Amino acid sequence: MDVLNHFKVNLKNFFDELIEMFPDEPQFITTRVLLDQVPTSVVMDMFVTNVLPVKDRIKKRDDRIFTEEGVLSFGLSNSETEVFRRIWVSPSFGSQDRKAIWEWLDAFVMFAERYVKATQ
């Protein structure tokens, strides 16, 4: 399986987990459906454009990427940054939940870096 396939499988799993955790957030369902309709290379390019630039902030676990408008976006929807902000500041979103999100982002950054390296 190549980098794009690993990326897509993991991104789908990530959104499946988010849907399970937050069944009342329709944006996660919409994004998950879009993942099956948009070519993986397009999704990866959006990720490289929108998320890779904040990789150092991800590595430092800078919460502001979730709370500042427009910092963290997978590029699939205009409202996803608001949804991430809302859940990140929610009292029901605990430290284990945050840790899991950070670990997912670490993995996506790794896939994006490998993709960029392979396409240069």
C-alpha positions in Angstrom: 0.0 0.0 0.0 1.4 3.4 -0.9 1.5 6.6 1.1 -1.8 7.9 -0.3 -3.6 4.7 0.5 -2.3 4.6 4.0 -3.3 8.2 4.4 -6.8 7.7 3.1 -7.4 4.6 5.3 -6.1 6.4 8.4 -8.1 9.6 7.6 -11.3 7.5 7.3 -10.6 5.8 10.6 -9.9 9.1 12.2 -13.3 10.5 11.1 -15.0 7.3 12.0 -13.7 7.7 15.5 -14.8 11.3 15.6 -18.3 10.3 14.4 -18.4 7.7 17.2 -17.3 10.2 19.8 -19.5 13.1 18.5 -22.5 11.6 16.8 -24.3 15.0 16.9 -21.6 16.7 14.8 -22.9 16.4 11.2 -19.7 18.0 9.8 -17.7 14.9 10.6 -20.2 12.8 8.7 -20.1 15.1 5.8 -16.3 15.1 5.7 -16.3 11.3 6.0 -18.6 11.0 3.0 -16.5 13.5 1.0 -13.4 11.3 1.6 -15.1 8.6 -0.5 -15.9 11.0 -3.3 -12.8 13.2 -3.6 -9.6 11.7 -5.1 -7.1 10.9 -2.3 -4.4 13.0 -4.0 -6.6 16.0 -3.8 -7.3 15.4 -0.1 -3.6 15.0 0.5 -2.8 18.2 -1.5 -5.3 20.1 0.7 -3.7 18.6 3.8 -0.2 19.5 2.7 -1.5 23.1 2.0 -3.6 23.5 5.1 -2.0 21.3 7.9 1.6 20.7 7.0 2.4 24.4 7.6 1.5 24.1 11.3 3.4 20.8 11.8 5.8 22.5 14.3 2.8 23.7 16.3 1.4 20.1 16.2 4.7 18.7 17.4 4.7 21.3 20.3 1.0 20.4 21.1 0.0 24.0 20.6 -3.7 24.0 21.5 -4.2 27.3 19.6 -4.3 25.4 16.3 -7.7 24.3 17.4 -8.9 27.5 19.1 -7.8 30.1 16.5 -10.0 30.5 13.6 -8.8 28.8 10.4 -5.5 27.4 11.7 -6.4 23.7 11.5 -8.3 22.7 8.4 -8.3 19.6 6.3 -9.5 21.8 3.5 -12.7 19.7 2.9 -15.1 22.1 4.5 -15.4 25.7 5.6 -17.0 24.8 9.0 -14.6 22.1 10.1 -12.3 24.5 12.0 -15.3 25.7 14.0 -16.3 22.1 14.9 -12.7 21.3 16.0 -12.6 24.5 18.1 -16.0 23.8 19.7 -15.1 20.2 20.7 -11.5 21.2 21.8 -12.8 23.6 24.4 -15.7 21.4 25.5 -15.5 20.3 29.1 -16.5 16.8 28.1 -13.4 16.5 25.8 -10.8 15.1 28.1 -7.0 14.8 28.1 -7.1 11.3 26.6 -9.3 12.6 23.8 -6.8 15.4 23.1 -3.9 12.9 23.2 -5.6 10.8 20.6 -6.2 13.7 18.3 -2.6 14.8 18.6 -1.4 11.3 17.8 -3.7 11.2 14.7 -2.3 14.5 13.6 1.3 13.3 14.1 0.5 10.4 11.8 -1.1 12.6 9.1 1.9 14.9 9.2 4.2 11.9 8.7 2.1 10.8 5.7 2.2 14.3 4.2 5.9 14.6 4.6 6.4 11.2 2.9 4.1 12.3 0.1 5.9 15.6 -0.4 9.2 13.8 -0.5 8.0 11.2 -2.9 6.5 13.7 -5.3 9.5 16.1 -5.5 
